[in-house]
Amino acid sequence: MGNSFHLARTCNSARAGELVTPHGTVPTPLFMPVGSQGTIKTLTPEEVKDIGYGMVLANTYHLYLRPGIDVVAGLGGLHKFMAWDGAILTDSGGYQVFSLAPLCRIEEKGVKFRSHIDGSEHFFTPELAVEHQEKLGADIIMVLDVCTACGDSLEKVQRAMELTHRWAQRCYKAHKNQNQALYAIVQGGVFPELRQRSVEFLTSLDFGGYALGGLSVGEPKKVTFEIVEQTATRLPEDKPRHLMGVGSPEDIVEGVARGIDIFDSALPTRVARNGALFTWEGRCNIRNAIFRRMERPIVSDCSCYTCRTFSAAYMHHLFKAEELLAYRLATVHNLHFIYNLMDKIRKAIIDGTFPRFREEFWSRYQPTDEQVRVSQKQKWLKSKGRELDSGSAPT
């Protein structure tokens, strides 16, 4: 079984289809849990599969540094290594090089960087990024791109985009394993004219799919989705569209409304470990005193193991006591919530009722305050040695 994409139904701009991979067919729109280092944090592969997921994301940068690409390949490839028989998409590691490495230098040939683990020096070229991912054996692999930061000038973003295009050409030529689909990454920051140029250039090379990179990195959400809408409508209808790094419920709904098929983000699992649990009214902080004596589960009609089995009071207790089970149960709930959301979205598209579903979703859901979100993102990037307004992609 190779890779292909079949569009089954549209409802306005929202799309429902099937993504066929060598390790199974997954319905779209879909969300991929992020297992950067070959694991979805706190859960076993079987638990992830039992929730319903058929595809996960792993990261080349992390696996390259630990345990090493050749180690994984020598042990039978990534599927066998992590005991996952579903589909896998690997990111090229470009974003991690720019956001995690304490020092990186971009050249025409590639990017030189120091490991965030031990400071050792490494060099990624587009060709090596493809070679590494082919050795890992992922079903879908990504080109190496140049990432820019929120606030970068048009000139800087343009230079990064043009280098991304040259690297994409080199990835395209280096790609040998036709059982793996190679996706291009559209760049151009928040500049519509650059995004259009990027789409025109990359679609001329006929990649297996197209991702939107360089978004949700600190710009206002209104700007994010203006760019998504303008860009997605220019992408080929018969190829999957992947919005990278987006995983909050409200952003998924709005991304689908603008024609996105695939999402990935560590957000659902990361905020779960911090006690933030998804509900149809928005995120709740299970550490809050209101949950101390609450007999009902976090979400009354949720069918996940956590909500079927435990009260909100018990979850509150686990987090206050810092018991390890808290992180597992919260992760189960958040991933189940997102899976259930994707299922409801898909059914609404097929039924032709997605606009009504979207309206009903927004009538209940209260998103996280945008200033809080940006502040949290800023703190996270600072902890990794980057700031939203700094040049993370020097050229």
C-alpha positions, 0 to 999 in steps of 0.5 A: 500500500502506497500513499494517496489522498481521496477527498470524499466530501466538502462543506463550504471550504471544510473537507472530509477525506481519507489519507492512505498510507503503507500503515493504514488508512486514516480519515481526515480531517485528522489530528496527530498526537506528537511523540517527538522522541518516539513516544506520546508522553505518559501513554503506551502505544496501545493506549493511544491506539485504543483512543482511536488514533491511527497516525502520530508525529515523531521528530527527526531532530530529537531522534537524531540526537537520541538515540541516533538515526542509525540506532533506530534503523538498525533496530528495524525502523521507527515503527518497530522501535516504538511498537506502533503499527499505525502511520507515522509522519516525521518532521524534518527537525528544522523548527527544533533546530531554530527553537531549541538549539542554543546556537545555529547558523544557516548557510546555503548548504544547510544549517549548523547547530549545537545540540541542546542536550550536550552542546555538540556540533551538528550539520543538517542539509536538505539531503541529510534531512530526507536521508534520515527520515527515509532511514527512520521509515516514516510514512510521510516525511517533510522537507527541511525548511527555514523558520522565521520568527514573529516580527521578522521583517519582510526582507528577512522572511523573503530571504528565508522563504527563497532558501526554503524553496531551494532546499525544497528542490534539493529534498525533492531530488534526494527523495528516493523511497516512493513508499514515503510521501514527501510534503513541502512546507509553505513559508512566507510569514504573515505576508500574503504576497510571499505566501502566494509566491511560496504556494506557486513555487512549491506546487510546481514541483508536485509534492505528495502534500503541502504543509503551512509552516511559520504560523501560530508562533506569536502572531494574533490568531486573526492574522493566523487564520487570514493567512491560512484561508488565503493560502489553503485556497491556493493549494491543490484540491487533490493533495492533503493540507497540513497546518503545523503546530496547531492543536487547540480545539478552537484553532482546529475548528477554524482551521477545518473551516478554512480547508485544512486536513491535518493538524499536529501539536504537543499542546493537548498533552503538554497542557494536560500534564499541567492540569489544563483539561479540555471541556466543551466550555473551554479549558479548566484548571483541575487544580482549582478549589472548585473541583475539590469535592466535585463528584461528577467527572470532568466532562459528564458525557465524555466516554474516555477512561478517565471520565468513565472511571474517576471523579473530578475530585479525584483528579484534583487530588492527584494533581495536588498530590503530584501523583504520576497517575494524574498526568496519564489520566489527564493526557488520556482525557485531552487526547480523547477529547480532540479525537472526539472533536475530529470525529464530530467535525468529520461527520458534520462535513459529510452530513453537510452540517459543519456550519451549524456545528461550528456555530454551536461549538462557539456558542459554548466554547470559551477560548484561552485569553489571547494575551495569556496565550502569547505570554505563555508562549513567550515564557516557553520560548525564553526557556528554550533560548528564543523570544517571539520577537527575536531572529530565530532564522538568521540569514 
